[in-house]
Amino acid sequence: MRQALWPEEDTLSLASEIKQFFAGKLPLLHEVLLAVDERGRTLGFAELSIRTYAEGCITEHIAYLEGWYVLPDHRRLGVGGKLVAAAEQWGRAQGCTEFGSDALLDNAVSAAAHRALGFEETAQIRCFRKLLS
């Protein structure tokens, strides 16, 4: 599912990240929530962190939705909403009063899903990088 969410990422890197998380060696990622059906099949996930900064937020202790994915045949059935509701509850338990997230500029489906769950769009940005040699 991580590969489906981030298809441009290397499969081995994605697998390594999650192994590091479960080994307690990935400081950014604090929690992974799974949506599981009655047969034990994983339908989706949410990866969460605590950030000190997020666009449009005013506090320095922000619950952040780092990754959010639901299998295509289970979308628009409430699975994603339940994951986000559980993520919000986790954020409150961490002492957070704000919940941040992001989506790529061209991902209209994700933007619509965020809005449907009560997120308000705070910014649209393009990020740049240049290697210094």
MARROMAR-202278 format. One record per residue (C-alpha): residue number from 1; x, y, z. Coordinates in nm, 4 decimals. Each point is the difference from the previous one (the first is absolute). Layout:
<r><pos>NUM</pos><east>X</east><north>Y</north><up>Z</up></r>
...
//
This chain:
<r><pos>1</pos><east>0.0000</east><north>0.0000</north><up>0.0000</up></r>
<r><pos>2</pos><east>0.2885</east><north>0.2388</north><up>0.0693</up></r>
<r><pos>3</pos><east>0.1221</east><north>-0.0634</north><up>-0.3553</up></r>
<r><pos>4</pos><east>-0.3468</east><north>0.0789</north><up>-0.1357</up></r>
<r><pos>5</pos><east>-0.0066</east><north>0.3263</north><up>0.1964</up></r>
<r><pos>6</pos><east>0.3535</east><north>0.1029</north><up>-0.0959</up></r>
<r><pos>7</pos><east>0.0621</east><north>-0.1695</north><up>-0.3406</up></r>
<r><pos>8</pos><east>0.2968</east><north>0.2262</north><up>-0.0786</up></r>
<r><pos>9</pos><east>0.1877</east><north>-0.1275</north><up>0.3058</up></r>
<r><pos>10</pos><east>0.2361</east><north>-0.2964</north><up>-0.0098</up></r>
<r><pos>11</pos><east>-0.1641</east><north>-0.3180</north><up>0.1351</up></r>
<r><pos>12</pos><east>0.3042</east><north>-0.0908</north><up>0.2084</up></r>
<r><pos>13</pos><east>0.0110</east><north>0.3472</north><up>0.1589</up></r>
<r><pos>14</pos><east>-0.3679</east><north>-0.0193</north><up>0.0938</up></r>
<r><pos>15</pos><east>0.0479</east><north>-0.3446</north><up>0.1519</up></r>
<r><pos>16</pos><east>0.3095</east><north>0.1157</north><up>0.1868</up></r>
<r><pos>17</pos><east>-0.1857</east><north>0.2985</north><up>0.1475</up></r>
<r><pos>18</pos><east>-0.2779</east><north>-0.2128</north><up>0.1435</up></r>
<r><pos>19</pos><east>0.2494</east><north>-0.2544</north><up>0.1394</up></r>
<r><pos>20</pos><east>0.1825</east><north>0.2888</north><up>0.1701</up></r>
<r><pos>21</pos><east>-0.3307</east><north>0.1264</north><up>0.1393</up></r>
<r><pos>22</pos><east>-0.0876</east><north>-0.3359</north><up>0.1547</up></r>
<r><pos>23</pos><east>0.3523</east><north>-0.0213</north><up>0.1410</up></r>
<r><pos>24</pos><east>-0.0500</east><north>0.3398</north><up>0.1657</up></r>
<r><pos>25</pos><east>0.2688</east><north>0.1660</north><up>-0.2111</up></r>
<r><pos>26</pos><east>-0.2072</east><north>0.2433</north><up>-0.2095</up></r>
<r><pos>27</pos><east>-0.0499</east><north>0.3184</north><up>0.2042</up></r>
<r><pos>28</pos><east>-0.2419</east><north>0.1801</north><up>-0.2330</up></r>
<r><pos>29</pos><east>-0.2629</east><north>-0.2730</north><up>-0.0164</up></r>
<r><pos>30</pos><east>-0.1712</east><north>-0.0541</north><up>0.3337</up></r>
<r><pos>31</pos><east>-0.3060</east><north>-0.2110</north><up>-0.0753</up></r>
<r><pos>32</pos><east>-0.1450</east><north>-0.2205</north><up>-0.2722</up></r>
<r><pos>33</pos><east>-0.3730</east><north>-0.0699</north><up>-0.0006</up></r>
<r><pos>34</pos><east>-0.1496</east><north>-0.2852</north><up>-0.2016</up></r>
<r><pos>35</pos><east>-0.3569</east><north>-0.0446</north><up>-0.1197</up></r>
<r><pos>36</pos><east>-0.0783</east><north>-0.3712</north><up>0.0085</up></r>
<r><pos>37</pos><east>-0.3177</east><north>-0.1791</north><up>-0.1068</up></r>
<r><pos>38</pos><east>-0.1735</east><north>-0.2836</north><up>0.1859</up></r>
<r><pos>39</pos><east>0.2153</east><north>-0.2588</north><up>-0.1843</up></r>
<r><pos>40</pos><east>0.3211</east><north>0.1717</north><up>0.1087</up></r>
<r><pos>41</pos><east>0.0734</east><north>0.1487</north><up>-0.3423</up></r>
<r><pos>42</pos><east>0.1735</east><north>0.3391</north><up>0.0143</up></r>
<r><pos>43</pos><east>-0.2093</east><north>0.2571</north><up>-0.1874</up></r>
<r><pos>44</pos><east>0.2104</east><north>0.3076</north><up>0.0599</up></r>
<r><pos>45</pos><east>0.2458</east><north>0.1801</north><up>0.2229</up></r>
<r><pos>46</pos><east>0.0906</east><north>0.3358</north><up>0.1476</up></r>
<r><pos>47</pos><east>0.3565</east><north>0.0932</north><up>0.0935</up></r>
<r><pos>48</pos><east>0.0214</east><north>0.2743</north><up>0.2629</up></r>
<r><pos>49</pos><east>0.2629</east><north>0.2233</north><up>0.1531</up></r>
<r><pos>50</pos><east>0.0366</east><north>0.3001</north><up>0.2249</up></r>
<r><pos>51</pos><east>0.1494</east><north>0.3008</north><up>-0.1768</up></r>
<r><pos>52</pos><east>0.1218</east><north>0.3315</north><up>0.1351</up></r>
<r><pos>53</pos><east>-0.1133</east><north>0.1804</north><up>-0.3174</up></r>
<r><pos>54</pos><east>-0.2720</east><north>-0.0486</north><up>-0.2590</up></r>
<r><pos>55</pos><east>-0.1293</east><north>0.2476</north><up>-0.2579</up></r>
<r><pos>56</pos><east>-0.2835</east><north>0.2089</north><up>0.1421</up></r>
<r><pos>57</pos><east>0.0355</east><north>-0.1320</north><up>0.3553</up></r>
<r><pos>58</pos><east>0.0733</east><north>0.2295</north><up>0.2939</up></r>
<r><pos>59</pos><east>0.1213</east><north>-0.2435</north><up>0.2654</up></r>
<r><pos>60</pos><east>0.3317</east><north>-0.1855</north><up>0.0197</up></r>
<r><pos>61</pos><east>-0.1411</east><north>-0.3419</north><up>0.0917</up></r>
<r><pos>62</pos><east>-0.2070</east><north>-0.1145</north><up>-0.2980</up></r>
<r><pos>63</pos><east>-0.1397</east><north>-0.3436</north><up>-0.0752</up></r>
<r><pos>64</pos><east>0.0809</east><north>-0.0660</north><up>-0.3655</up></r>
<r><pos>65</pos><east>-0.1465</east><north>-0.2444</north><up>-0.2501</up></r>
<r><pos>66</pos><east>0.3185</east><north>-0.1102</north><up>-0.1764</up></r>
<r><pos>67</pos><east>-0.1689</east><north>-0.2655</north><up>-0.2113</up></r>
<r><pos>68</pos><east>-0.3598</east><north>-0.1090</north><up>-0.0524</up></r>
<r><pos>69</pos><east>-0.1121</east><north>-0.2775</north><up>-0.2309</up></r>
<r><pos>70</pos><east>-0.3105</east><north>-0.2129</north><up>-0.0498</up></r>
<r><pos>71</pos><east>-0.0278</east><north>-0.2830</north><up>-0.2532</up></r>
<r><pos>72</pos><east>-0.1876</east><north>0.1286</north><up>-0.3073</up></r>
<r><pos>73</pos><east>-0.2939</east><north>-0.2402</north><up>0.0388</up></r>
<r><pos>74</pos><east>-0.0570</east><north>0.1216</north><up>0.3588</up></r>
<r><pos>75</pos><east>0.0059</east><north>0.3733</north><up>-0.0658</up></r>
<r><pos>76</pos><east>-0.3103</east><north>0.2127</north><up>0.0547</up></r>
<r><pos>77</pos><east>-0.1259</east><north>-0.2557</north><up>0.2542</up></r>
<r><pos>78</pos><east>0.1171</east><north>0.1765</north><up>0.3156</up></r>
<r><pos>79</pos><east>0.3306</east><north>-0.1861</north><up>0.0445</up></r>
<r><pos>80</pos><east>0.2122</east><north>0.3104</north><up>-0.0582</up></r>
<r><pos>81</pos><east>-0.2216</east><north>0.2073</north><up>0.2275</up></r>
<r><pos>82</pos><east>0.0349</east><north>-0.2519</north><up>0.2820</up></r>
<r><pos>83</pos><east>0.3776</east><north>0.0010</north><up>-0.0420</up></r>
<r><pos>84</pos><east>0.0088</east><north>0.3794</north><up>0.0192</up></r>
<r><pos>85</pos><east>-0.2342</east><north>0.0051</north><up>0.3012</up></r>
<r><pos>86</pos><east>0.2313</east><north>-0.2460</north><up>0.1788</up></r>
<r><pos>87</pos><east>0.2979</east><north>0.2146</north><up>-0.1016</up></r>
<r><pos>88</pos><east>-0.1682</east><north>0.3090</north><up>0.1460</up></r>
<r><pos>89</pos><east>-0.0622</east><north>-0.1867</north><up>0.3242</up></r>
<r><pos>90</pos><east>0.3670</east><north>-0.1047</north><up>0.0073</up></r>
<r><pos>91</pos><east>0.1041</east><north>0.3625</north><up>-0.0552</up></r>
<r><pos>92</pos><east>-0.2172</east><north>0.1208</north><up>0.2873</up></r>
<r><pos>93</pos><east>0.1511</east><north>-0.2683</north><up>0.2241</up></r>
<r><pos>94</pos><east>0.3448</east><north>0.1401</north><up>-0.0896</up></r>
<r><pos>95</pos><east>-0.1097</east><north>0.3465</north><up>0.1168</up></r>
<r><pos>96</pos><east>-0.0454</east><north>0.1438</north><up>-0.3489</up></r>
<r><pos>97</pos><east>-0.2631</east><north>0.2604</north><up>-0.0832</up></r>
<r><pos>98</pos><east>0.0692</east><north>0.0067</north><up>-0.3751</up></r>
<r><pos>99</pos><east>0.0123</east><north>-0.2713</north><up>-0.2653</up></r>
<r><pos>100</pos><east>0.1914</east><north>0.0571</north><up>-0.3225</up></r>
<r><pos>101</pos><east>0.0289</east><north>-0.1836</north><up>-0.3279</up></r>
<r><pos>102</pos><east>0.1006</east><north>0.0585</north><up>-0.3595</up></r>
<r><pos>103</pos><east>-0.0686</east><north>-0.1206</north><up>-0.3520</up></r>
<r><pos>104</pos><east>0.1672</east><north>0.0528</north><up>-0.3332</up></r>
<r><pos>105</pos><east>-0.1313</east><north>0.3016</north><up>-0.1927</up></r>
<r><pos>106</pos><east>-0.1484</east><north>-0.2176</north><up>-0.2752</up></r>
<r><pos>107</pos><east>-0.1677</east><north>-0.2526</north><up>0.2348</up></r>
<r><pos>108</pos><east>-0.3575</east><north>0.1267</north><up>-0.0134</up></r>
<r><pos>109</pos><east>-0.1380</east><north>-0.3232</north><up>0.1494</up></r>
<r><pos>110</pos><east>0.2123</east><north>0.0356</north><up>0.3126</up></r>
<r><pos>111</pos><east>-0.0867</east><north>0.3694</north><up>0.0304</up></r>
<r><pos>112</pos><east>-0.3714</east><north>-0.0816</north><up>-0.0209</up></r>
<r><pos>113</pos><east>0.0343</east><north>-0.2799</north><up>0.2577</up></r>
<r><pos>114</pos><east>0.1825</east><north>0.2346</north><up>0.2395</up></r>
<r><pos>115</pos><east>-0.2683</east><north>0.2690</north><up>-0.0399</up></r>
<r><pos>116</pos><east>-0.2783</east><north>-0.2565</north><up>0.0523</up></r>
<r><pos>117</pos><east>0.1576</east><north>-0.0905</north><up>0.3356</up></r>
<r><pos>118</pos><east>0.0187</east><north>0.3592</north><up>0.1213</up></r>
<r><pos>119</pos><east>0.3522</east><north>0.1017</north><up>-0.1009</up></r>
<r><pos>120</pos><east>0.0352</east><north>0.3535</north><up>-0.1318</up></r>
<r><pos>121</pos><east>0.2560</east><north>0.0754</north><up>-0.2672</up></r>
<r><pos>122</pos><east>0.2626</east><north>0.2397</north><up>0.1318</up></r>
<r><pos>123</pos><east>0.2539</east><north>0.0280</north><up>-0.2829</up></r>
<r><pos>124</pos><east>0.1070</east><north>-0.1213</north><up>-0.3398</up></r>
<r><pos>125</pos><east>0.3737</east><north>-0.0123</north><up>-0.0532</up></r>
<r><pos>126</pos><east>0.2638</east><north>-0.1362</north><up>-0.2302</up></r>
<r><pos>127</pos><east>0.3241</east><north>-0.1082</north><up>0.1605</up></r>
<r><pos>128</pos><east>0.3358</east><north>0.0239</north><up>-0.1724</up></r>
<r><pos>129</pos><east>0.3425</east><north>-0.1480</north><up>0.0578</up></r>
<r><pos>130</pos><east>0.3447</east><north>0.0658</north><up>-0.1368</up></r>
<r><pos>131</pos><east>0.3084</east><north>-0.2051</north><up>0.0766</up></r>
<r><pos>132</pos><east>0.2976</east><north>0.2011</north><up>0.1155</up></r>
<r><pos>133</pos><east>0.3339</east><north>-0.1331</north><up>-0.1078</up></r>
//
